[in-house]
């Protein structure tokens, strides 16, 4: 019996070694494939939601994400919209951009971002636009979140 336990222990150690090795070697792709296979998705509250429109300015692009009102159970009354500007190399010192986030061909707000300091200001043209949450310096871009109030 002890020989059988020892044999099974060695077999388990052998397989565990290769599992650990595969985990380190495939660290960049293995977690994404595992998450995709299980259907797990990162909450839009962390990612900013899907990009619904991209504005090409030549040297840089503005990515407008969908408005996020997602909650744990149902939708929330308060949400946000995320904007990304990339790449760093093409960004001007100050970005001033009027944004139509809901696609009704009417500008909803004016956002100003100082790409050197991260200072951001907001001028709302729409009553559902509440305020600026903050701006974020990411690996390859700047991002800003504008707080929204759900329309009745």
C-alpha positions as CSV (number, residue, x, y, z in Angstrom):
1,X,0.0,0.0,0.0
2,X,2.8,2.4,0.8
3,X,4.4,1.7,-2.6
4,X,1.1,2.6,-4.3
5,X,0.8,5.8,-2.3
6,X,4.4,6.7,-3.2
7,X,3.8,5.9,-6.9
8,X,0.6,8.0,-7.0
9,X,2.4,10.9,-5.2
10,X,5.2,10.9,-7.8
11,X,2.7,10.8,-10.7
12,X,0.8,13.8,-9.1
13,X,4.1,15.7,-8.6
14,X,5.1,15.0,-12.2
15,X,1.8,16.4,-13.5
16,X,1.8,19.3,-11.1
17,X,5.2,20.3,-12.3
18,X,4.0,20.6,-15.9
19,X,0.9,22.4,-14.9
20,X,2.9,25.0,-13.0
21,X,5.4,25.2,-15.9
22,X,2.5,25.8,-18.4
23,X,1.1,28.4,-16.1
24,X,4.3,30.5,-16.1
25,X,5.1,30.0,-19.8
26,X,1.6,30.9,-20.9
27,X,1.0,33.7,-18.4
28,X,0.1,36.2,-21.1
29,X,-2.5,34.1,-22.9
30,X,-3.6,31.4,-20.4
31,X,-5.7,33.7,-18.2
32,X,-7.5,35.3,-21.1
33,X,-8.3,31.9,-22.7
34,X,-9.5,30.5,-19.3
35,X,-11.8,33.6,-18.7
36,X,-13.1,33.4,-22.3
37,X,-13.9,29.7,-21.9
38,X,-15.8,30.3,-18.6
39,X,-17.7,33.3,-20.0
40,X,-16.4,35.6,-17.2
41,X,-16.3,39.3,-18.3
42,X,-14.8,42.3,-16.5
43,X,-17.4,44.7,-15.3
44,X,-17.9,47.9,-17.5
45,X,-17.5,49.8,-14.3
46,X,-13.8,48.9,-14.5
47,X,-13.2,48.9,-18.2
48,X,-15.4,51.9,-19.2
49,X,-17.7,49.8,-21.4
50,X,-17.4,49.0,-25.1
51,X,-16.1,51.7,-27.5
52,X,-19.1,52.9,-29.6
53,X,-17.4,55.6,-31.6
54,X,-13.9,56.7,-32.6
55,X,-13.0,60.2,-33.8
56,X,-9.7,60.3,-35.8
57,X,-7.9,63.6,-35.4
58,X,-4.9,62.5,-37.5
59,X,-2.1,62.4,-34.9
60,X,-4.4,60.9,-32.2
61,X,-7.8,59.3,-31.7
62,X,-10.7,59.9,-29.3
63,X,-12.5,56.7,-28.3
64,X,-16.0,57.3,-26.9
65,X,-17.3,54.4,-24.7
66,X,-20.9,53.6,-24.2
67,X,-22.7,55.2,-21.2
68,X,-22.4,52.8,-18.2
69,X,-25.3,52.6,-15.8
70,X,-24.8,48.9,-15.0
71,X,-25.3,47.8,-11.5
72,X,-25.2,44.5,-9.7
73,X,-29.0,44.1,-9.9
74,X,-30.5,46.2,-12.8
75,X,-29.4,49.7,-13.9
76,X,-28.4,52.6,-11.6
77,X,-29.7,56.1,-11.8
78,X,-26.2,57.5,-11.9
79,X,-23.5,56.4,-14.3
80,X,-20.6,57.6,-16.4
81,X,-19.2,57.8,-19.9
82,X,-15.5,57.2,-20.5
83,X,-13.3,58.9,-23.1
84,X,-9.8,57.7,-24.2
85,X,-7.2,59.7,-26.2
86,X,-4.3,57.8,-27.7
87,X,-1.4,57.5,-28.5
88,X,0.7,59.7,-26.1
89,X,3.1,60.7,-28.9
90,X,0.3,62.3,-31.0
91,X,-1.5,64.2,-28.2
92,X,-1.4,68.0,-28.1
93,X,-0.5,69.8,-24.9
94,X,-4.2,70.7,-24.3
95,X,-7.2,68.8,-25.7
96,X,-10.5,70.7,-26.1
97,X,-13.2,68.6,-27.5
98,X,-17.0,68.8,-27.8
99,X,-18.6,65.4,-27.3
100,X,-21.9,64.1,-28.4
101,X,-22.1,60.9,-26.3
102,X,-25.7,59.9,-27.1
103,X,-25.5,60.2,-30.9
104,X,-28.2,62.8,-31.4
105,X,-26.0,65.2,-33.4
106,X,-26.0,67.7,-30.5
107,X,-22.9,68.3,-28.4
108,X,-23.5,67.2,-24.8
109,X,-20.4,68.6,-23.2
110,X,-17.0,70.3,-23.7
111,X,-14.1,68.6,-22.1
112,X,-10.6,70.1,-21.7
113,X,-7.6,68.0,-20.7
114,X,-4.1,69.2,-20.1
115,X,-2.0,66.2,-21.1
116,X,1.0,67.5,-19.2
117,X,-0.7,67.7,-15.8
118,X,-3.9,65.7,-16.1
119,X,-6.0,68.7,-15.1
120,X,-9.5,68.3,-16.6
121,X,-12.5,70.7,-16.9
122,X,-16.0,70.1,-18.1
123,X,-18.7,72.4,-19.5
124,X,-22.1,70.6,-19.7
125,X,-24.6,71.5,-22.4
126,X,-27.0,68.7,-21.5
127,X,-28.9,68.3,-18.2
128,X,-28.0,64.6,-17.9
129,X,-24.2,65.5,-17.7
130,X,-23.4,66.0,-14.0
131,X,-19.7,66.6,-13.5
132,X,-16.2,65.3,-14.1
133,X,-15.2,62.3,-12.1
134,X,-11.4,62.4,-12.9
135,X,-8.8,61.8,-15.6
136,X,-6.4,58.8,-15.7
137,X,-3.0,58.4,-17.3
138,X,-2.9,54.9,-18.6
139,X,-0.1,52.9,-20.3
140,X,-0.7,54.2,-23.8
141,X,-3.4,56.8,-23.4
142,X,-5.3,59.3,-21.3
143,X,-8.8,58.5,-20.1
144,X,-11.5,60.6,-18.4
145,X,-14.8,59.8,-16.9
146,X,-17.8,62.1,-17.0
147,X,-20.6,61.4,-14.6
148,X,-24.1,61.1,-15.9
149,X,-27.7,61.2,-14.6
150,X,-30.1,58.7,-16.2
151,X,-32.8,60.4,-18.2
152,X,-36.4,59.9,-17.0
